[in-house]
Amino acid sequence: MRPLLDHQRARVRAQAVRGLRLLDSVVAGEVVALVRDPSPAVVREVTTALRAVIGAVPPNLPWELLADGRVEIAQRIDAEER
């Protein structure tokens, strides 16, 4: 499944992450880069998968994501402030 993490189609990448999670085979270093994937489905699967290995996630990653400037992140933060 790991080679599918780089697949061209977002749905395949998302399902690869889900499969690794269900098999309890998530390695944070292999999937953490996908948290910046352009597909919201992939990002959802990655964040769900990383919950089980949260100690292996770089501690400054949330701050980097907030500074990323992606529209989806800004919209989510704005919606939560309302």
Buried (B, 14 or more C-beta within 10 A) or exposed (E): BEEBBEEEEBEBBBBBBBBBBEEEEBEBEEBBEBBBBEBEBBBBBBBEBBEEBEEEBEEEBEEEBEEEEEEEBEEEEEEEEE
